[in-house]
Amino acid sequence: MRAGSATSRRSPPVGWPAGCGLHVGRLAFDITDDGVGFDPAAKGYGTGMQGMADRLAALGGELIVRSSPGKWTTVKGRVPVRAAVLDAGPVTP
Protein backbone atom coordinates (compact mmCIF):
# COMPACT_ATOMS: atom_id res chain seq x y z
CA MET A 1 0.00 0.00 0.00
CA ARG A 2 2.73 2.45 0.90
CA ALA A 3 4.36 1.94 -2.52
CA GLY A 4 1.07 2.62 -4.29
CA SER A 5 0.39 5.64 -2.13
CA ALA A 6 3.88 7.05 -2.71
CA THR A 7 3.71 6.62 -6.48
CA SER A 8 0.22 8.13 -6.72
CA ARG A 9 1.28 11.33 -4.94
CA ARG A 10 4.10 11.85 -7.41
CA SER A 11 2.21 10.79 -10.52
CA PRO A 12 -1.57 10.23 -10.40
CA PRO A 13 -2.15 6.78 -11.93
CA VAL A 14 -4.98 5.28 -13.88
CA GLY A 15 -3.93 1.71 -12.97
CA TRP A 16 -1.58 -0.04 -10.57
CA PRO A 17 -0.37 -3.40 -11.90
CA ALA A 18 1.22 -5.12 -8.89
CA GLY A 19 2.89 -8.40 -8.03
CA CYS A 20 4.26 -10.20 -5.00
CA GLY A 21 5.95 -13.56 -4.56
CA LEU A 22 8.91 -15.70 -3.58
CA HIS A 23 11.78 -15.80 -6.06
CA VAL A 24 14.97 -17.80 -5.39
CA GLY A 25 15.15 -17.14 -1.67
CA ARG A 26 13.72 -13.64 -1.85
CA LEU A 27 10.33 -12.17 -1.08
CA ALA A 28 9.69 -9.62 -3.81
CA PHE A 29 7.04 -7.08 -4.67
CA ASP A 30 6.59 -4.61 -7.46
CA ILE A 31 4.00 -2.01 -8.29
CA THR A 32 3.84 0.15 -11.41
CA ASP A 33 1.62 3.10 -12.16
CA ASP A 34 0.85 4.71 -15.49
CA GLY A 35 0.97 8.28 -14.20
CA VAL A 36 3.16 11.20 -15.20
CA GLY A 37 6.40 9.86 -13.67
CA PHE A 38 9.33 11.86 -12.33
CA ASP A 39 13.13 11.97 -12.42
CA PRO A 40 14.30 9.97 -9.35
CA ALA A 41 17.83 11.42 -9.59
CA ALA A 42 16.48 14.96 -9.36
CA LYS A 43 13.84 14.38 -6.66
CA GLY A 44 15.33 11.66 -4.46
CA TYR A 45 13.18 9.76 -1.98
CA GLY A 46 10.42 11.44 -0.05
CA THR A 47 9.65 10.48 3.55
CA GLY A 48 7.41 7.54 2.57
CA MET A 49 9.80 5.95 0.11
CA GLN A 50 12.76 6.58 2.42
CA GLY A 51 10.83 4.81 5.19
CA MET A 52 10.23 1.82 2.90
CA ALA A 53 13.92 1.77 1.90
CA ASP A 54 15.00 1.90 5.56
CA ARG A 55 12.65 -0.93 6.58
CA LEU A 56 13.77 -3.17 3.73
CA ALA A 57 17.45 -2.40 4.41
CA ALA A 58 16.98 -3.34 8.08
CA LEU A 59 15.93 -6.81 6.84
CA GLY A 60 18.84 -7.06 4.39
CA GLY A 61 16.68 -6.05 1.45
CA GLU A 62 16.51 -3.21 -1.02
CA LEU A 63 14.10 -0.75 -2.59
CA ILE A 64 14.40 0.04 -6.28
CA VAL A 65 12.53 3.00 -7.79
CA ARG A 66 12.43 3.48 -11.54
CA SER A 67 10.57 6.28 -13.21
CA SER A 68 10.67 8.38 -16.31
CA PRO A 69 9.26 11.91 -16.62
CA GLY A 70 6.02 11.85 -18.55
CA LYS A 71 5.69 8.06 -18.46
CA TRP A 72 5.44 5.83 -15.35
CA THR A 73 6.86 4.84 -11.96
CA THR A 74 7.82 1.36 -10.73
CA VAL A 75 8.64 0.60 -7.10
CA LYS A 76 10.26 -2.78 -6.38
CA GLY A 77 11.24 -4.30 -3.05
CA ARG A 78 13.36 -7.37 -2.35
CA VAL A 79 13.97 -9.08 1.00
CA PRO A 80 16.03 -12.26 1.52
CA VAL A 81 14.15 -15.21 3.05
CA ARG A 82 16.00 -17.92 4.95
CA ALA A 83 15.47 -21.55 3.96
CA ALA A 84 14.06 -22.33 7.44
CA VAL A 85 11.26 -19.85 6.85
CA LEU A 86 10.47 -21.34 3.45
CA ASP A 87 10.40 -24.89 4.90
CA ALA A 88 7.99 -23.88 7.69
CA GLY A 89 5.05 -23.90 5.29
CA PRO A 90 1.99 -21.67 5.40
CA VAL A 91 1.11 -19.76 8.51
CA THR A 92 -2.37 -20.41 9.85
CA PRO A 93 -4.25 -17.89 11.97
PyMOL CGO cylinders between C-alpha atoms (Angstrom):
from pymol import cmd
from pymol.cgo import CYLINDER

trace = [
    CYLINDER, 0.00, 0.00, 0.00, 2.73, 2.45, 0.90, 0.3, 1, 1, 1, 1, 1, 1,
    CYLINDER, 2.73, 2.45, 0.90, 4.36, 1.94, -2.52, 0.3, 1, 1, 1, 1, 1, 1,
    CYLINDER, 4.36, 1.94, -2.52, 1.07, 2.62, -4.29, 0.3, 1, 1, 1, 1, 1, 1,
    CYLINDER, 1.07, 2.62, -4.29, 0.39, 5.64, -2.13, 0.3, 1, 1, 1, 1, 1, 1,
    CYLINDER, 0.39, 5.64, -2.13, 3.88, 7.05, -2.71, 0.3, 1, 1, 1, 1, 1, 1,
    CYLINDER, 3.88, 7.05, -2.71, 3.71, 6.62, -6.48, 0.3, 1, 1, 1, 1, 1, 1,
    CYLINDER, 3.71, 6.62, -6.48, 0.22, 8.13, -6.72, 0.3, 1, 1, 1, 1, 1, 1,
    CYLINDER, 0.22, 8.13, -6.72, 1.28, 11.33, -4.94, 0.3, 1, 1, 1, 1, 1, 1,
    CYLINDER, 1.28, 11.33, -4.94, 4.10, 11.85, -7.41, 0.3, 1, 1, 1, 1, 1, 1,
    CYLINDER, 4.10, 11.85, -7.41, 2.21, 10.79, -10.52, 0.3, 1, 1, 1, 1, 1, 1,
    CYLINDER, 2.21, 10.79, -10.52, -1.57, 10.23, -10.40, 0.3, 1, 1, 1, 1, 1, 1,
    CYLINDER, -1.57, 10.23, -10.40, -2.15, 6.78, -11.93, 0.3, 1, 1, 1, 1, 1, 1,
    CYLINDER, -2.15, 6.78, -11.93, -4.98, 5.28, -13.88, 0.3, 1, 1, 1, 1, 1, 1,
    CYLINDER, -4.98, 5.28, -13.88, -3.93, 1.71, -12.97, 0.3, 1, 1, 1, 1, 1, 1,
    CYLINDER, -3.93, 1.71, -12.97, -1.58, -0.04, -10.57, 0.3, 1, 1, 1, 1, 1, 1,
    CYLINDER, -1.58, -0.04, -10.57, -0.37, -3.40, -11.90, 0.3, 1, 1, 1, 1, 1, 1,
    CYLINDER, -0.37, -3.40, -11.90, 1.22, -5.12, -8.89, 0.3, 1, 1, 1, 1, 1, 1,
    CYLINDER, 1.22, -5.12, -8.89, 2.89, -8.40, -8.03, 0.3, 1, 1, 1, 1, 1, 1,
    CYLINDER, 2.89, -8.40, -8.03, 4.26, -10.20, -5.00, 0.3, 1, 1, 1, 1, 1, 1,
    CYLINDER, 4.26, -10.20, -5.00, 5.95, -13.56, -4.56, 0.3, 1, 1, 1, 1, 1, 1,
    CYLINDER, 5.95, -13.56, -4.56, 8.91, -15.70, -3.58, 0.3, 1, 1, 1, 1, 1, 1,
    CYLINDER, 8.91, -15.70, -3.58, 11.78, -15.80, -6.06, 0.3, 1, 1, 1, 1, 1, 1,
    CYLINDER, 11.78, -15.80, -6.06, 14.97, -17.80, -5.39, 0.3, 1, 1, 1, 1, 1, 1,
    CYLINDER, 14.97, -17.80, -5.39, 15.15, -17.14, -1.67, 0.3, 1, 1, 1, 1, 1, 1,
    CYLINDER, 15.15, -17.14, -1.67, 13.72, -13.64, -1.85, 0.3, 1, 1, 1, 1, 1, 1,
    CYLINDER, 13.72, -13.64, -1.85, 10.33, -12.17, -1.08, 0.3, 1, 1, 1, 1, 1, 1,
    CYLINDER, 10.33, -12.17, -1.08, 9.69, -9.62, -3.81, 0.3, 1, 1, 1, 1, 1, 1,
    CYLINDER, 9.69, -9.62, -3.81, 7.04, -7.08, -4.67, 0.3, 1, 1, 1, 1, 1, 1,
    CYLINDER, 7.04, -7.08, -4.67, 6.59, -4.61, -7.46, 0.3, 1, 1, 1, 1, 1, 1,
    CYLINDER, 6.59, -4.61, -7.46, 4.00, -2.01, -8.29, 0.3, 1, 1, 1, 1, 1, 1,
    CYLINDER, 4.00, -2.01, -8.29, 3.84, 0.15, -11.41, 0.3, 1, 1, 1, 1, 1, 1,
    CYLINDER, 3.84, 0.15, -11.41, 1.62, 3.10, -12.16, 0.3, 1, 1, 1, 1, 1, 1,
    CYLINDER, 1.62, 3.10, -12.16, 0.85, 4.71, -15.49, 0.3, 1, 1, 1, 1, 1, 1,
    CYLINDER, 0.85, 4.71, -15.49, 0.97, 8.28, -14.20, 0.3, 1, 1, 1, 1, 1, 1,
    CYLINDER, 0.97, 8.28, -14.20, 3.16, 11.20, -15.20, 0.3, 1, 1, 1, 1, 1, 1,
    CYLINDER, 3.16, 11.20, -15.20, 6.40, 9.86, -13.67, 0.3, 1, 1, 1, 1, 1, 1,
    CYLINDER, 6.40, 9.86, -13.67, 9.33, 11.86, -12.33, 0.3, 1, 1, 1, 1, 1, 1,
    CYLINDER, 9.33, 11.86, -12.33, 13.13, 11.97, -12.42, 0.3, 1, 1, 1, 1, 1, 1,
    CYLINDER, 13.13, 11.97, -12.42, 14.30, 9.97, -9.35, 0.3, 1, 1, 1, 1, 1, 1,
    CYLINDER, 14.30, 9.97, -9.35, 17.83, 11.42, -9.59, 0.3, 1, 1, 1, 1, 1, 1,
    CYLINDER, 17.83, 11.42, -9.59, 16.48, 14.96, -9.36, 0.3, 1, 1, 1, 1, 1, 1,
    CYLINDER, 16.48, 14.96, -9.36, 13.84, 14.38, -6.66, 0.3, 1, 1, 1, 1, 1, 1,
    CYLINDER, 13.84, 14.38, -6.66, 15.33, 11.66, -4.46, 0.3, 1, 1, 1, 1, 1, 1,
    CYLINDER, 15.33, 11.66, -4.46, 13.18, 9.76, -1.98, 0.3, 1, 1, 1, 1, 1, 1,
    CYLINDER, 13.18, 9.76, -1.98, 10.42, 11.44, -0.05, 0.3, 1, 1, 1, 1, 1, 1,
    CYLINDER, 10.42, 11.44, -0.05, 9.65, 10.48, 3.55, 0.3, 1, 1, 1, 1, 1, 1,
    CYLINDER, 9.65, 10.48, 3.55, 7.41, 7.54, 2.57, 0.3, 1, 1, 1, 1, 1, 1,
    CYLINDER, 7.41, 7.54, 2.57, 9.80, 5.95, 0.11, 0.3, 1, 1, 1, 1, 1, 1,
    CYLINDER, 9.80, 5.95, 0.11, 12.76, 6.58, 2.42, 0.3, 1, 1, 1, 1, 1, 1,
    CYLINDER, 12.76, 6.58, 2.42, 10.83, 4.81, 5.19, 0.3, 1, 1, 1, 1, 1, 1,
    CYLINDER, 10.83, 4.81, 5.19, 10.23, 1.82, 2.90, 0.3, 1, 1, 1, 1, 1, 1,
    CYLINDER, 10.23, 1.82, 2.90, 13.92, 1.77, 1.90, 0.3, 1, 1, 1, 1, 1, 1,
    CYLINDER, 13.92, 1.77, 1.90, 15.00, 1.90, 5.56, 0.3, 1, 1, 1, 1, 1, 1,
    CYLINDER, 15.00, 1.90, 5.56, 12.65, -0.93, 6.58, 0.3, 1, 1, 1, 1, 1, 1,
    CYLINDER, 12.65, -0.93, 6.58, 13.77, -3.17, 3.73, 0.3, 1, 1, 1, 1, 1, 1,
    CYLINDER, 13.77, -3.17, 3.73, 17.45, -2.40, 4.41, 0.3, 1, 1, 1, 1, 1, 1,
    CYLINDER, 17.45, -2.40, 4.41, 16.98, -3.34, 8.08, 0.3, 1, 1, 1, 1, 1, 1,
    CYLINDER, 16.98, -3.34, 8.08, 15.93, -6.81, 6.84, 0.3, 1, 1, 1, 1, 1, 1,
    CYLINDER, 15.93, -6.81, 6.84, 18.84, -7.06, 4.39, 0.3, 1, 1, 1, 1, 1, 1,
    CYLINDER, 18.84, -7.06, 4.39, 16.68, -6.05, 1.45, 0.3, 1, 1, 1, 1, 1, 1,
    CYLINDER, 16.68, -6.05, 1.45, 16.51, -3.21, -1.02, 0.3, 1, 1, 1, 1, 1, 1,
    CYLINDER, 16.51, -3.21, -1.02, 14.10, -0.75, -2.59, 0.3, 1, 1, 1, 1, 1, 1,
    CYLINDER, 14.10, -0.75, -2.59, 14.40, 0.04, -6.28, 0.3, 1, 1, 1, 1, 1, 1,
    CYLINDER, 14.40, 0.04, -6.28, 12.53, 3.00, -7.79, 0.3, 1, 1, 1, 1, 1, 1,
    CYLINDER, 12.53, 3.00, -7.79, 12.43, 3.48, -11.54, 0.3, 1, 1, 1, 1, 1, 1,
    CYLINDER, 12.43, 3.48, -11.54, 10.57, 6.28, -13.21, 0.3, 1, 1, 1, 1, 1, 1,
    CYLINDER, 10.57, 6.28, -13.21, 10.67, 8.38, -16.31, 0.3, 1, 1, 1, 1, 1, 1,
    CYLINDER, 10.67, 8.38, -16.31, 9.26, 11.91, -16.62, 0.3, 1, 1, 1, 1, 1, 1,
    CYLINDER, 9.26, 11.91, -16.62, 6.02, 11.85, -18.55, 0.3, 1, 1, 1, 1, 1, 1,
    CYLINDER, 6.02, 11.85, -18.55, 5.69, 8.06, -18.46, 0.3, 1, 1, 1, 1, 1, 1,
    CYLINDER, 5.69, 8.06, -18.46, 5.44, 5.83, -15.35, 0.3, 1, 1, 1, 1, 1, 1,
    CYLINDER, 5.44, 5.83, -15.35, 6.86, 4.84, -11.96, 0.3, 1, 1, 1, 1, 1, 1,
    CYLINDER, 6.86, 4.84, -11.96, 7.82, 1.36, -10.73, 0.3, 1, 1, 1, 1, 1, 1,
    CYLINDER, 7.82, 1.36, -10.73, 8.64, 0.60, -7.10, 0.3, 1, 1, 1, 1, 1, 1,
    CYLINDER, 8.64, 0.60, -7.10, 10.26, -2.78, -6.38, 0.3, 1, 1, 1, 1, 1, 1,
    CYLINDER, 10.26, -2.78, -6.38, 11.24, -4.30, -3.05, 0.3, 1, 1, 1, 1, 1, 1,
    CYLINDER, 11.24, -4.30, -3.05, 13.36, -7.37, -2.35, 0.3, 1, 1, 1, 1, 1, 1,
    CYLINDER, 13.36, -7.37, -2.35, 13.97, -9.08, 1.00, 0.3, 1, 1, 1, 1, 1, 1,
    CYLINDER, 13.97, -9.08, 1.00, 16.03, -12.26, 1.52, 0.3, 1, 1, 1, 1, 1, 1,
    CYLINDER, 16.03, -12.26, 1.52, 14.15, -15.21, 3.05, 0.3, 1, 1, 1, 1, 1, 1,
    CYLINDER, 14.15, -15.21, 3.05, 16.00, -17.92, 4.95, 0.3, 1, 1, 1, 1, 1, 1,
    CYLINDER, 16.00, -17.92, 4.95, 15.47, -21.55, 3.96, 0.3, 1, 1, 1, 1, 1, 1,
    CYLINDER, 15.47, -21.55, 3.96, 14.06, -22.33, 7.44, 0.3, 1, 1, 1, 1, 1, 1,
    CYLINDER, 14.06, -22.33, 7.44, 11.26, -19.85, 6.85, 0.3, 1, 1, 1, 1, 1, 1,
    CYLINDER, 11.26, -19.85, 6.85, 10.47, -21.34, 3.45, 0.3, 1, 1, 1, 1, 1, 1,
    CYLINDER, 10.47, -21.34, 3.45, 10.40, -24.89, 4.90, 0.3, 1, 1, 1, 1, 1, 1,
    CYLINDER, 10.40, -24.89, 4.90, 7.99, -23.88, 7.69, 0.3, 1, 1, 1, 1, 1, 1,
    CYLINDER, 7.99, -23.88, 7.69, 5.05, -23.90, 5.29, 0.3, 1, 1, 1, 1, 1, 1,
    CYLINDER, 5.05, -23.90, 5.29, 1.99, -21.67, 5.40, 0.3, 1, 1, 1, 1, 1, 1,
    CYLINDER, 1.99, -21.67, 5.40, 1.11, -19.76, 8.51, 0.3, 1, 1, 1, 1, 1, 1,
    CYLINDER, 1.11, -19.76, 8.51, -2.37, -20.41, 9.85, 0.3, 1, 1, 1, 1, 1, 1,
    CYLINDER, -2.37, -20.41, 9.85, -4.25, -17.89, 11.97, 0.3, 1, 1, 1, 1, 1, 1,
]
cmd.load_cgo(trace, "trace")
